[in-house]
């Protein structure tokens, strides 16, 4: 089995049959934008849509079985019978005890049968929100960025810009900074602005105020968003020594009427891959990206979780960002060397071939697992067919640390010249 994803396989089969994206979407009865999301792995097709895809491509639906989440049969059957849980199927991995998992899901989901949406978020981003909100007695806030699919996923929670206004009862974002940040995160990572988080420490409100609702409606109308999120933050106690941070998440699904509803959080363990990549590249220094770890995750209070903590380094959450990391790495290396490079998919990951001169190349073998560590560097002579490993220090090199990869390329080019001579 190769490293092709479900979306890539569907796109390959469609293009092989020379069916345009718009025509295929029309025959499936979905929008072209939705099909783009499927092919880019931002959304997973449900069983009905996947069957239609197989029928139109004239292949057995079993062709796509290798991409199905590995969930025990009794758990999968129970999930398929519950409309809410079917939306989070892609986040459930193989459980050591299917029956126990089934029992846990039944118990934990009973309070959520009327919940309209789930939102996923990494523990690190909850810590960011908690640390920043606990640092002020005035009202404060920041922004939420992610990929809005069947289950919206927050990859990055940020602090507000330097021109934000804080006082006893109100908080105003630094709009110019937000626009700049939104453009950067959209271009580099494909992240969308979800909405904001802000405190109601002084107001004592655990729900969005009328002013909050009006602001979200304005932003949605201006950006043509049909859905947005908003997190309200409060202190758990008036006594500082006992104080924890409470997060109250809401989602707006009918923005024309300002209707919002409580939402359940699916919390992914550990560090967001986007934050990890930004730290490695020393980006956004004003955000103090590593400071979040000083706030204990145990001091963050959230609504009851339907699934408990979910691994954040496997499945769709990491695949979406891995694709962006690889695309960004290829683009930046090409800009650096001024030449077109090759990217090959292998069973272990990827091979990046960078031309030097006269059919001489340097090849990086890269692990498919996050954070895509460099496994080996080789000198390749395509005229003679000879290849030789270049002894370089690759211990800390990965595709999220492109500065180190570029340094290794420079060293490898020098060593390669010595090898040739």
C-alpha positions, 0 to 999 in steps of 0.5 A: 500500500502506498502513501496516497490518501483517500482524496488523492486516490479519488482525484487520480481516478477522476483525472484518469477518466478525464472527468472535470471537477465541476462535472464530477461534482454535478453528477455526485450532487455536491458543490465543486467546493465540497469536492475540492475539500474531499480531494484535498482531504479537508473533508471525508465523504460519508458512506452514501457519497463514497458509494456514488463516487465508486459508482461514477468511477466504475470501481468497487467501493472496496477500492477505498477500504484501505483509507477507512478508519480502523474502528472495531466492527461493534463500535462502527455499527453503533456509530453509524446508527447515531447521526451525531457520532457518525460525524466524528468517525474519522477521529476514532482510532482502534480501541483495545476494548471495543465494548468498553469504548462503546459503553463510554461513548453511550454514557458520555454522549447522552447530554449532547444529543441536541448539540449542533456541532463539535469543534476540535482543538489541541491542548496547546491552544487551550493553554494559550487561551488560558495563559493569556486570559489569566494574565489580565484582570481587564477584558482581553482576547485573541483569535481562532484559526483552523480548517472548517470541515464536518468537524471544525478543527482549531490549529492555532489560537493567537493573542491579539495584536499590539493595538488591541484595546482592553478595559473593564467591560470591553475588548477590541481586536487589533484589526490591522494585525488580524488581517495581516495574520489571517492572510499569512496563515491562509497562504502558508497553511490553508487556515481559515479565521474561525472567530475569536476568544475573549474574556468576560472576567468583569462582565460575569457572562458565560455566553456571547453578549449582544455586542458579540453577536452583532460583531460576529454577524458583521464579520461573517457577512463581510467574509461570506462565512456561513458558520463561525465560532466564539469562545467565552472565557471566565475565571472559575473563582474570585479567589486568585489562589483557587482560580482556574480558567473556564472555556465556554465554546459556542458556534454560530450556524444561522448567522443571519439571525445571530443564533448561536448554540453551545458546542462540545469540544473534542480535545486533541492531545499535545502540541498543535502541528501548526504551532510546532512548525511555526516554533521550528521556523521561528515565525511570529515572534510577537506571539511568544509561541512557546510560552503556552507550556507554562500554564498547566492543562489541568487548570483549564476547565471545559464542558464535558468531553464526549470522547475524552482526549484524542491523539493529535498526531495521527489521522486527518488532523495531522494529514491536513497539515503534513500536506501543507508542510510538504508543499511549503518545503518544496516551494521554499527549496525551489526558491532557494536553489532557483531550480525545479525539484522533484518530489517522490512518494515512497513506502517510508515517506518521501524523496526530495531530489534537488538538482545541483548541476549537469545531472548531479543531484542531492536527494533527501529521504524524508520520513512520512511520519510527523514532523517528517524527519530527514532520514538520509542524504545522498549524492546522485549522478544520473549519467553514471547511475551512481549514488552515494550517501553523504555523511551529514549531521541530520539529527535535528533536521525535519521539513518543519525546520527548513532552515536546518534543511537548507544548511544541510543542503549547502554542506551536502553540496560541498561534500558532494563535490569532494566525493566526485573529485 
